[in-house]
Amino acid sequence: MKKIASVPLLTLLILIGSLGTVRETCARQRSKPLATLIETDSTEELLARLRNMPNIEVGKGITFRPKNDRFELTMRFRMQNLLALSFDDDFSLTETDARVKRLRLRFDGFVYSPKIVYSIQLGFTGYDAEVLPNGNVNIVRDAIIYYVPSPKWNIGFGQTKIKANRARINSSSALQFVDRSIVNSEFNLDRDFGFFGEYNLDRPQGFDLAFKGSVTLGEGRNWGSSPGGGLAYTGRLELYPLGHFSAKGDVIEGDFAGEERPRMLVAGAYAFNHKASRLSGQRGAIMPDGQTRNIGSYFVDFIFKYRGFAFYTDFMGRTCPDPHFGSASSDFVYTGCGLNVQTSYLFNKKWEIALRNSTLFPEKKIQPLTAYRRHNQSTLGITRYIIGHSLKVQADCSYNCYDRVAVPAGKGPGNGWEFRFQVELGL
């Protein structure tokens, strides 16, 4: 006989919410309480209903698993509410930004077989759903189906993130600052449509490695056709010299797992975008007069975590043989490199203090157009985690400093401060 102790408490409460069936049963057997009914249910009808109830867990969404085991759906949502204030060097307020920065809905699961996996993500704010330069709407962030024959490898077709640099692979819901660095903002590849594949050596202990690659359209998400363009080719190699991180620590910022042994990731990636038609490859405005350029992007990442301490560094850059479009055009391909370094310490999995320094180094031949030789941003961040990264309050303070080239008065960027406050909630 089944024991009532085996029924999850949360699921039992959900069942009690629909008392119609239970009342009818109790009307027939008035002397028997609900617990006795479940214990003596010879047809196991009530237990079957319990097992088919959705599983709800903060941070892991709402999961539905029908009886036939040929379908699974997990629904999640998250929002980020932001307030940002910008000041010049004299502490005069120059800009106020208050908005819902991200509001996303996500669906994951499998169809027919656990080997056929899908992932869908939609974004509903202006930040997520801005209109593309070709006029297409950008609401779809991810829409991809994977074939996963084993934990060692998989192949996918559709639209998702290009696996190039660590900061971009990390979800924006798993950051220890209000947002990613200026280095990532300039050089990341974002998303694209095409074929994606991964191979993992998948060793349970000790040294491990993984390779991730893709062949994509090269114009970014929701672009559609690209008559004059080529394709983009990306490959990333990840090495785990001391073994894998606990609890997906390589894609979640901060040491939430409290690694009892040192853990380390060393990774590198390269992407070649043949005949790109946008200024940043998969992102940016359309190049003038229908021109295209070959764009190369390179990335090197390092992660170290141990007992609440975390250290990250990212080095990345972009190359293009001819980043200019003639003297009559102010458009250019941003070539050069950037370095990001950040470190943090997590106290009792509740409070975290983090420091970050990010620097952009534009190539000399585009400096007259960027109006600076170097852009440095230093950031101090404090986060209060209530339910991990699923419910948290964040605040950070940044100082932007530019080594400017000679430009007309009032032109080009200026030094200044930025204060940001953000609340994140995700299910």
N, C-alpha and C positions, 0 to 999 in steps of 0.2 A: 504493500500500500504506500501511496505517496504521503509524505508528511507536509503539513502546512509550513513548517520551518523552511522548506525548500523553495517557497514562493517569495521572490524579491518583494520587499516591503513597498517600494515605490510603485511597482506594477500592481500590487494588491490594492493600493489606494486608488489607482486609476480605475480598476475594476469596480470598486465600490461606487465610483462616480456614475456608473450606469446601473442603477439598482433595479431597473425594470424586470430584467430576467431573474435576478436573485429573489425579488419580492414574489414573483410567480412561483418559484421553486419553494420558497419558504411558506407560501400559502398552502401548498400541498403537504408540507412537512413542518407544521408550525412549531413543533417541539425541538427542532434541530437548528442550532446556530450556524452561521456562515462557515466557521472553521470545520464543524462536523460535516457539513455538506461537501466541502472540498475533499476531506479525508475519505468520505464514503461514496464519492462520485464514481460509480463503476464504469461509466462511459467515458470518464475523463474529459467531459465536455468543457467544464469550467477551467481545468488546467490547460486545455488546448487553447482556450481563449486568452488565458494569461500569457502563454508562450508566444502568441501572435501579436501581443501588444507591442507598440514601438518602444525601443530602448532610448531613454533620454539622459544625456550626460553633458554637463557644461564643458565646453571645449572640444567635445567630440560629436556634437550635433544630435539629431533625431534619426535613428536608424530603424528601417522597416525590413523585416526578413520573412517573407511568406513561407507557407508550409513546404512548397515544392523545391526550395533551395536553388532555384534557377534565377533568382532575382534578389538584389539588395540595393537599397537606396538610403543614403545618408544625406540629410539636409542640414546646412549650416547657414548662418548669417553673421555679419559683423558690421560694426559702424565705428568710425573715428570722428569725434567732435573736436574741432581745433580752434584755438584762439592764438594768434601770433601778432606781435607788435614789433615794428622795426624803427630803429632810431639812428640818427647820424652821430658823428663823433661828439657833437655838442649836446647829445641826448634830447634832440628835438624829434618828436614823433613824425615819421615820414610815411608810415603805412600801417593800417590795421586790417587784419585778415581774420574773419570769424565765420566759420562754415562747417558743414558736414563734409569732411575731406573725402572719406571713403564710406560707401554703403554698398555692401556686396552680398550676393546670394550665391550659394555654392551647392552643387549636387555631385555626389560621388557614389560609386557602387559597381556592380557587375550585372550583366545580362546573359542568360542562358548557361553560362559557366563562370566560375570564379577566375578563369583565365582570360575572360573578355571583360576588361575594366574600362569604365568611362569616367570622365571628369568634366564638369561644366561649371563655369563661374561667370556671373554677370555683375556689372558695375553700373550704378544708377546716379552718381553725382557728376557734376560738370568736370571734375578732375578725372574721373574714370571714363566718361562717355562723351568726351569732346569730339567735335566733328573733325574728320581727317582732312588733310589738304586736298584730297581728290573728291571730297563731298560725302564719303561714306560715314555712317554713324558707328561709333566705337563701343557700343554697349557690351558686346561679347568679348570677354577677356580670355576664357579658356573654353574649348569645345573639342575634346580629343578622345579617341578610343584606343586602348592598348591591348595587345596580345601578350599575356604574361605566362609563358609555359612553365617557368620555374623562377625561384628567387634570384637566380644568377643573371637572367637577361630578359629583356622585353623590347617590343617595337611598337611605336604609336603613329597614328595618322590623324592630323587635325591641327588645331591651333593651341599653342601653349607657350610657356617661357622657354627661351633658348638657354640651355645649361652652359653658361660661359663663366660668369664671375660669382663668387660666393655671396656677395651682398644682394645680388639680384635673385639668386636661387632661394634665399631666405624669403619667407612670406613677410609682407609688410605688417602682419599681425604679430610677428615674433621678433621685433626690433627692441633694442634697449634705449634708443633715442626716439624722439618724435618722428623722425624720418631718416632715410638713408643719407649718405654723405654727398657732398657736391661732386666728388670724384665719380661716384656711381651714377649720379644724375647726368653727368656729361658723357660718359663712355659706355654705359650699359646697353645691351642689345634688345632688352625688353622681350616682346613676344613676336612670333611669326607663324606662318602656316606651312606645313610640309610633313616630312617624315622624321621621326625621332627614335633613337635607340639607346639602350643602356646595357652594359655588361658589368657584373660584379663578381669578383673572385669569391666573395661571400664566405670568408673564413670566420669561424666563431671566435677565435682568439688569435692574438699576434698580428703580424703584418698583413695588411689587406690593401686592395686597390680596386678602382672602378673606372670605367671609361664611358663617357657620354658623348653622343654625336648627333648631328642633324643635317638634313638637306632641306632648305626652305626657300620660299619665294624671294625673300630678301627685302621686301618693302614693308614688313611689319603686319600687325594684326588687322584683319578685316579689309585688306587692301583690294582684293579681287584680282583682276587681270593686270599683267605688267608687260605690254607688247614689246617695249624696247629694252627691257631689263634682262639680267641673267638670273643666277641663283646664288644663294648664300650657303656656305659650307662651314660647319663649326665642329670642333672636337675639344673635349676636356678630359684630362687625366687627373685622377685623385689618388693620393697615396696616404695610407694610414700606418705610419711606422710603428706605433704603439698599440694598435688595435682600434676598433670602432668606438665612437663616443656612445655613452648611454643615452637612452630616450631621445634619439635623433638630435643629439647635441651639436652635430655639424651644420644643421640648418635652423637652429634656434639660438639666438644670441643670449649670452649670459650662461653661467654654469648652474642650471636648475637641478641637474642630476647630482651635483656635488661629487664630481669624479674622485673616487678614492685613489685612483692611479692616474698619473699624467696621461693626457690624451692629446694627439697632435694630428693635424691635417696639412699636407702640402699639396697644392694643386696648380695646374697651369692649363690655359686654354688659348686657342687661336681661332679666329673666324675670318673668312675671306668672302666679301660680298662683291660679286662680279656684276659690273654695270648697274650699280645702285642708282636709283632715281631720286632718293631723299638725302638731305644734307648729312644726316647722321646714320645712314644706312637703313635700319629698320624704323627710324624715327626722324622727326624734323620736317621742315618744309620741302616742297618739290624743288629740285634744282632748276635754275632759270633756263628758258629756251629749250626745254626738253633734253638737256644734256644729262649724261650719266658719268659716273666715276667708279673706279675700282677702289674699294675701301678694305683695309686690313685692320683687325682689332686683336689686341693681345692682353692676357690677364694672368696674374700670378697671385695666389692666395695662401695665407698661412693662418692656422688657428691653433691655440694652445689653451687647455682648460685643466684646472686642478683645484679641488676643494673650494669651490666658490669663486675662484679667480679665473678670469677669461682674458685672453689677448688675441687681437685680430690685426692683420695687416693685409692690405690689398694694393697691388700695383697694376695699373692698366693704362692702355693708350690706344691711339688710332693713327694709322698711316694712310696717305693718299698721295700719289705722284704729283697731282696738280690740284691743290685745294682751292685755287682761285677760279673766277669765272669772268675775268676781264676787268679792266679799270672802271667800266661803267656800272658794274654790279657790286653791291655791298654784301652779297651772299658769299659764303665760304664754307668749306668742310673744316671743322675744328680738328686739327691734327696736333699731336703732342702727347703728353702723358700726365698721370696723376698718382699721388701716393696717399693712402689713408691708413692711419694707425689709431686703434682704439683699445682701451682696457677697462676692466670693470671688476667690482667685487660685490657679491650678493650676500646680504646678512639675513640668515635664517629664512631664506626663500621669501622674504617680504619686502625688504628695502634694498635698493641697488644704487650704487654710485658709479658713474661711468665718465670717462674722459675720451675725447676724440680730437685728433688733429688731421685735417685734410688739406692737401695742396694741389693745385692745378698748374701745370707748366705748358702753356701753349707753344707750339713750334714757332721759331723766330720769324718765319715768313708770313705768319698770320697775326703776329702781335699788333701791327698797326690797326687791324680790324677788331681784335678783342679789346684793345686799349689797355692791356696790362701784360707784364712779363710773368707775373705770378699772382695767383689768388690763393690766400691761405684763410682757412676757417678753423677756429678752435672752439670746442663745445664742451660744456659741463652739463651732464644730465643726471636727474634723480627720478627714480621710478618706485612707486608703491604697488606691489603686486598683491591683488586681493584673491583672485583665482588664477594664478599663473599669468600667462599672456592673454587669457580669455577675458579677464576683467582687471584693468590696471589704470592707474593715474600717472601721467608722465609730465615732467617739466624740464626744459633745457634752456640754456643761455649760450649764445654764440657770438663771437666777434669775427667780422670779416675784414681782412686787410689786403689791399691791392698794391702791388709794385707796378705803378702805372707808367705807361709810355707817354711821350709828349702828344697831347691832344688839345683841341680848342677848349677854352674855359667853359665849364658846365657840361662837358661831354665826358662819357665814360663812367664807369662805376666808381663809387666812393666808399671809404671805410665806414663801418657802422656796427651797431649791435642788433641782435634779434632775440626776443624772448618768446617762447612757445609753451603752451599748456594744452594737454590733450587727454581725453578720456576715451578708453577703448572698451567696448563690450562685444563679446562674440559668443555664439552658442555652437 
